[in-house]
Amino acid sequence: MRYRLGVDVGGTFTDLLLFDNETGAFWRHKTPSTPHDSSEGILNGVNAITSDAGVDPAEIEFFLHGTTVATNAVLQGKGARVGLITTEGYRHIMQIARSFVPGGLAAWIIWPKPQPLAALEDTVTVKGRIGADGAEVRPLDEAQVREVLANLRESGVEAITVSLINAFVNGSHEKRIGEIAKEMMPDISVSLSHEVLPEMQEYERTLSTVANAAVRPVVSNYISNLRTKLKDAGVTGKLSLLRSDGGLMSSEKAEEHPVNILMSGPAGGVTGALWVAKNAGFDNILTLDVGGTSTDVALIEGLEPRRVRTTEVGHLSVRASSLDVKTVGAGGGSIAYVPELTGALRVGPQSAGAVPGPVAYGKGGEEPTVTDANVVLGYLPEDLLGGTFKLDREGAKRSVQKIADALKIDLMAAARGIIDIVNENMFGALRMISVQQGYDPRHFALMGFGGAGPLHVNAVARLMGSWPAISPVSPGVLCALGDATTRMRTETARSFSRLAKDTNVAELVALLDEMAAQTRAELAADGIPETSITSLFEVDVRYAGQAFEVPLTIDQATLNSKGIEGILGRFNEEHLRLFTFNMDTPHEIVNLRAVAMGEAPELPAAQLPKGDGNPAAAKIRDHTMWMDGRDQQGAIYDRSRLRQGDMIKGPAIITEMDSTTLVEAGCVAKIDAVGNILITPA
């Protein structure tokens, strides 16, 4: 068993990448997704890719999967009906929530407050109380527990959440309620807040646990169904799912804690970019993942992707670690229009999607899109995939002409205007995760992937000052590559809540060691060898009296050598970078986390044969593109025939199975040793 199979399910296509652990060879495949049952599209792809590679499915050792099943359940409101059990006097915890309203001035007037995931009629309270110090103040009333559980069972709830006050310091009452619930309702999943999120702040802990319970039946059904179908197809390797924070978790853990895979889909692109960056020799990368409807961007510094402590899906914001990915409604299918009120060109966030899609696809689309503008300008040639896929350039011209007429400008200027605006939208998203977080984008390379990323990466790199612009090998299936090349990860958290000056470093180290042992045991139980597990720690610190914490990563060596001052030094550096100032105020250590990670797979990148710098052997034909206000002569190249060291002067187009890379005038592209296209100013 020498193969790893990465599978990423998108709204339009399911991407697969089969990787040979020994040689670095890989096979890729795209197959239409099956939204009614994602496992059908996955099995179609598995059969096709193993057939292409001549590989027996039984030889796949690891099946690594990024999924949006949990995300879609939240966005579409298709989660389970949740019954919430909380402490007497706290029945309205989900309704009161936080006094935060998204939006600008006076947003509170027009903002429709979303319905809580656990309805008030499905929320019940029980007598019994744990104090803030973890001591039992009042015993649990088990007779009442049985009574409220019977009522919830009769009402038809599909999942149970137990979230009691101060359970993060002592979960004994929650554990007992969970035992009674499983006894009375053995077929219903039960989520306990001290297991899902053992941190203070009752609302965040309750909301995260309710979200976990809401998606748990949906995710569990999906995973068990997929596991069965894979077994029937002969795939006996280990099934793991990509977490929101870019690590892997076993399918069994994903069934128990699906709140950790809410952002599984976008995380795959970031982990794939990380693997490419390591092989290409870049430590700092901005990622540009452009799909049909949206663009996801993220930041990788020192080969470490930036992480945040909250996962946001639609209106839902839960306390779970995730990669810091920002999304903007700008993609290949984004629709261009001119509102009558302003008469100014707009692009997106509305999208033509896969159906009917851009006009150029000839599937019934009528509205001009970003893809149509690229076709009109000549950035997307009419013949793709060796002539097997034809684009309707005349139809694209007719659609973009509507924009030109509305703006009273010529066709090419209108098409370029559409591209410029969508590039600016991507630029704005990238500024959010770089400049607004205190990072200088000129210190980063920009990697474009997804179906349309390489088409825009050159122009956006010019706006950002981020060079080189990188088009990785197989950019359209990079998310699947990310699934295949990451490692197992788990974490646990505890609230600490103590002033730094009152904290003993030996006590802190002992507590972190205890948490590390717990997380290492979890990975060992999943079959990861103890010798290959590494631990790191995270500490949330704030100025005393604030409600906002800064998460810091710290290692035991620093703790042992520099003590608490080492943590505070890191906090001052990070606070200064984020907010440009520091305060002469006591520090408070709020939460502790221990993270355990399996060994990163040493998967080699296959090297290309060396060329002489001349790409003539890969040239398909000459081609005209409209760029810098005029028609310019360029050429189209076949990426599969390029060799390392080949140099291509812009304007040029480089085509492949799953994407198209545009090299603009005034720039030059170089093929590196492992096949990445590196674009820099000439």
LINGIVEN-V233078 format. One record per backbone hydrogen bond with DSSP energy under -1.0 kcal/mol. NH is the residue of the N-H (numbers start at 1). CO is the residue of the C=O. E is the energy in kcal/mol with one decimal. If there is no record, write none. Layout:
nh | co | e
NH | CO | E
NH | CO | E
This chain:
nh | co | e
3 | 59 | -1.5
4 | 19 | -2.3
5 | 62 | -2.7
6 | 17 | -2.7
7 | 64 | -2.6
8 | 15 | -2.7
9 | 66 | -1.6
10 | 13 | -2.1
14 | 31 | -3.3
15 | 8 | -2.9
16 | 29 | -2.6
17 | 6 | -2.3
18 | 27 | -2.7
19 | 4 | -3.1
20 | 25 | -2.8
21 | 2 | -2.7
24 | 20 | -2.2
27 | 18 | -2.1
29 | 16 | -2.1
31 | 14 | -2.1
33 | 12 | -2.2
37 | 34 | -1.7
40 | 37 | -1.8
42 | 38 | -2.0
43 | 39 | -2.5
44 | 40 | -2.2
45 | 41 | -2.2
46 | 42 | -2.7
47 | 43 | -2.5
48 | 44 | -1.9
49 | 45 | -2.9
50 | 46 | -2.2
51 | 47 | -1.4
52 | 48 | -2.3
53 | 49 | -2.0
55 | 50 | -2.4
59 | 56 | -3.0
60 | 57 | -1.6
61 | 3 | -2.2
62 | 3 | -1.4
63 | 238 | -2.9
64 | 5 | -3.0
65 | 240 | -2.2
66 | 7 | -2.5
72 | 68 | -3.1
73 | 69 | -1.8
74 | 70 | -1.6
75 | 71 | -2.7
76 | 72 | -2.7
77 | 74 | -1.0
78 | 73 | -2.0
80 | 214 | -3.7
83 | 159 | -2.9
84 | 122 | -2.1
85 | 161 | -2.7
86 | 124 | -2.4
88 | 126 | -2.0
90 | 87 | -2.1
93 | 90 | -1.4
96 | 92 | -2.7
97 | 93 | -1.8
100 | 98 | -1.8
107 | 104 | -1.9
109 | 106 | -1.6
111 | 107 | -2.1
122 | 119 | -1.0
123 | 120 | -1.6
124 | 84 | -3.0
126 | 86 | -1.8
129 | 138 | -2.7
131 | 135 | -3.2
134 | 131 | -1.8
137 | 129 | -2.5
138 | 129 | -1.9
141 | 127 | -2.0
142 | 140 | -1.2
145 | 141 | -1.9
146 | 142 | -2.3
147 | 143 | -1.6
148 | 144 | -2.7
149 | 145 | -2.2
150 | 146 | -1.9
151 | 147 | -1.8
152 | 148 | -2.3
153 | 149 | -2.4
154 | 150 | -2.1
155 | 151 | -1.7
157 | 152 | -1.6
158 | 81 | -2.8
159 | 81 | -1.3
160 | 189 | -2.4
161 | 83 | -3.0
162 | 191 | -2.5
163 | 85 | -2.5
167 | 164 | -1.7
169 | 166 | -1.4
170 | 166 | -1.0
175 | 171 | -2.7
176 | 172 | -2.1
177 | 173 | -2.2
178 | 174 | -2.6
179 | 175 | -2.0
180 | 176 | -2.2
181 | 177 | -2.7
182 | 178 | -2.2
183 | 179 | -1.5
184 | 180 | -2.4
185 | 181 | -3.2
188 | 185 | -1.8
191 | 160 | -2.8
193 | 162 | -2.5
195 | 192 | -1.3
196 | 192 | -2.1
197 | 193 | -2.8
199 | 197 | -2.4
205 | 201 | -2.2
206 | 202 | -2.6
207 | 203 | -3.3
208 | 204 | -2.4
209 | 205 | -1.8
210 | 206 | -2.6
211 | 207 | -2.6
212 | 208 | -1.9
213 | 209 | -2.2
214 | 210 | -2.5
215 | 211 | -1.9
216 | 212 | -1.1
219 | 215 | -2.8
220 | 216 | -2.9
221 | 217 | -2.4
222 | 218 | -2.0
223 | 219 | -2.9
224 | 220 | -2.5
225 | 221 | -2.1
226 | 222 | -2.6
227 | 223 | -2.9
228 | 224 | -1.9
229 | 225 | -2.2
230 | 226 | -2.6
231 | 227 | -2.0
232 | 228 | -2.2
233 | 229 | -1.6
234 | 231 | -1.3
235 | 230 | -2.7
238 | 61 | -2.3
240 | 63 | -2.5
241 | 249 | -3.0
242 | 65 | -2.4
243 | 247 | -3.7
244 | 260 | -3.1
246 | 243 | -1.6
248 | 487 | -2.1
249 | 241 | -2.5
251 | 239 | -1.7
254 | 250 | -2.3
255 | 251 | -1.6
256 | 252 | -1.3
257 | 253 | -3.0
260 | 257 | -1.8
261 | 258 | -2.1
264 | 261 | -1.5
267 | 263 | -1.4
268 | 265 | -1.2
270 | 266 | -1.1
271 | 267 | -2.3
272 | 268 | -2.1
273 | 269 | -2.4
274 | 270 | -2.0
275 | 271 | -1.7
276 | 272 | -2.2
277 | 273 | -2.7
278 | 274 | -2.1
279 | 275 | -1.8
280 | 276 | -2.0
281 | 277 | -1.2
282 | 277 | -2.4
285 | 300 | -2.4
286 | 445 | -3.0
287 | 298 | -2.6
288 | 447 | -2.7
289 | 296 | -3.0
290 | 449 | -2.3
291 | 294 | -2.6
295 | 328 | -2.5
296 | 289 | -2.5
297 | 326 | -2.6
300 | 285 | -3.1
301 | 304 | -2.1
303 | 283 | -2.8
304 | 301 | -1.1
306 | 299 | -2.5
308 | 322 | -2.9
311 | 318 | -2.6
313 | 316 | -2.7
316 | 313 | -2.2
318 | 311 | -2.5
320 | 318 | -1.4
322 | 308 | -2.1
323 | 244 | -2.5
324 | 306 | -2.9
325 | 323 | -1.9
326 | 297 | -2.3
328 | 295 | -2.1
330 | 328 | -2.4
332 | 291 | -2.4
333 | 292 | -2.9
334 | 331 | -1.5
335 | 350 | -2.7
336 | 368 | -2.7
337 | 346 | -2.5
343 | 339 | -2.7
346 | 337 | -2.7
348 | 335 | -2.8
352 | 333 | -2.9
357 | 352 | -1.8
361 | 358 | -1.3
362 | 359 | -2.0
370 | 334 | -1.3
371 | 332 | -2.3
373 | 369 | -1.9
374 | 370 | -2.2
375 | 371 | -2.1
376 | 372 | -2.6
377 | 373 | -2.2
379 | 374 | -2.1
380 | 374 | -1.4
384 | 389 | -2.8
388 | 385 | -1.2
389 | 384 | -2.1
391 | 382 | -2.3
392 | 360 | -2.7
393 | 391 | -1.2
396 | 392 | -1.9
397 | 393 | -2.4
398 | 394 | -2.1
399 | 395 | -2.0
400 | 396 | -2.4
401 | 397 | -2.0
404 | 400 | -2.0
405 | 401 | -2.8
406 | 402 | -1.8
407 | 403 | -2.1
409 | 404 | -2.2
414 | 410 | -1.9
415 | 411 | -2.5
416 | 412 | -2.7
417 | 413 | -2.0
418 | 414 | -1.9
419 | 415 | -1.8
420 | 416 | -2.8
421 | 417 | -2.2
422 | 418 | -2.2
423 | 419 | -2.3
424 | 420 | -2.0
425 | 421 | -2.1
426 | 422 | -1.9
427 | 423 | -2.4
428 | 424 | -2.4
429 | 425 | -1.7
430 | 426 | -2.3
431 | 427 | -2.1
432 | 428 | -1.3
433 | 429 | -1.0
436 | 431 | -2.7
437 | 434 | -1.2
438 | 435 | -1.8
439 | 434 | -3.0
443 | 440 | -2.2
444 | 441 | -1.6
445 | 284 | -2.1
446 | 468 | -1.9
447 | 286 | -3.0
448 | 470 | -2.6
449 | 288 | -2.6
450 | 475 | -2.6
452 | 290 | -2.0
456 | 453 | -1.3
457 | 453 | -1.7
460 | 456 | -2.3
461 | 457 | -2.2
462 | 458 | -1.6
463 | 459 | -1.6
464 | 460 | -2.4
465 | 461 | -2.3
466 | 461 | -1.3
469 | 679 | -2.6
470 | 446 | -3.4
471 | 677 | -2.5
477 | 474 | -1.3
478 | 475 | -1.2
481 | 477 | -1.7
482 | 478 | -2.5
483 | 479 | -2.0
484 | 480 | -1.6
485 | 481 | -1.2
489 | 248 | -2.8
490 | 596 | -2.1
492 | 594 | -1.9
494 | 592 | -2.6
496 | 590 | -3.8
497 | 590 | -1.3
498 | 589 | -2.2
500 | 587 | -2.7
502 | 499 | -1.2
503 | 500 | -1.5
508 | 504 | -2.0
509 | 505 | -2.6
510 | 506 | -2.2
511 | 507 | -2.1
512 | 508 | -2.3
513 | 509 | -2.5
514 | 510 | -1.9
515 | 511 | -2.1
516 | 512 | -2.7
517 | 513 | -2.3
518 | 514 | -1.5
519 | 515 | -2.2
520 | 516 | -2.6
521 | 517 | -1.9
522 | 518 | -1.5
523 | 519 | -1.9
524 | 520 | -2.4
525 | 521 | -2.1
527 | 524 | -1.6
528 | 523 | -2.2
532 | 529 | -1.6
533 | 530 | -1.3
534 | 597 | -2.6
536 | 595 | -2.2
537 | 554 | -1.6
538 | 593 | -2.6
539 | 552 | -2.7
540 | 591 | -2.5
541 | 550 | -2.0
542 | 588 | -2.1
544 | 586 | -2.9
546 | 543 | -2.4
550 | 541 | -3.2
552 | 539 | -2.2
554 | 537 | -3.1
559 | 555 | -2.0
560 | 556 | -3.0
561 | 557 | -2.2
562 | 558 | -3.1
563 | 559 | -1.7
568 | 564 | -2.3
569 | 565 | -2.4
570 | 566 | -1.7
571 | 567 | -2.4
572 | 568 | -2.5
573 | 569 | -1.9
574 | 570 | -2.4
575 | 571 | -3.0
576 | 572 | -2.0
577 | 573 | -2.0
578 | 574 | -2.5
579 | 575 | -2.9
580 | 576 | -2.0
585 | 583 | -1.4
588 | 542 | -3.3
589 | 498 | -2.9
590 | 540 | -3.1
592 | 494 | -3.2
593 | 538 | -2.5
594 | 492 | -2.1
595 | 536 | -3.0
596 | 490 | -2.7
597 | 534 | -2.8
598 | 488 | -2.4
603 | 601 | -1.8
608 | 673 | -2.9
611 | 644 | -2.7
618 | 615 | -2.1
619 | 616 | -1.2
620 | 636 | -3.4
621 | 636 | -1.1
623 | 634 | -2.2
625 | 632 | -2.8
626 | 377 | -2.4
627 | 630 | -2.9
630 | 627 | -1.2
632 | 625 | -3.4
634 | 623 | -3.5
636 | 621 | -2.7
637 | 653 | -3.1
638 | 618 | -2.8
639 | 655 | -2.7
641 | 638 | -1.6
642 | 639 | -1.5
644 | 609 | -1.8
645 | 671 | -3.1
646 | 643 | -2.0
647 | 613 | -2.2
648 | 669 | -2.9
650 | 667 | -2.9
652 | 663 | -2.2
653 | 635 | -2.4
654 | 661 | -2.6
655 | 637 | -2.9
656 | 659 | -1.5
661 | 654 | -2.8
662 | 454 | -1.8
663 | 652 | -2.9
667 | 664 | -1.5
668 | 680 | -2.9
669 | 648 | -3.2
670 | 678 | -2.4
671 | 646 | -2.0
672 | 676 | -2.5
675 | 672 | -1.6
677 | 471 | -2.4
678 | 670 | -2.9
679 | 469 | -3.1
680 | 668 | -2.4
682 | 666 | -2.9
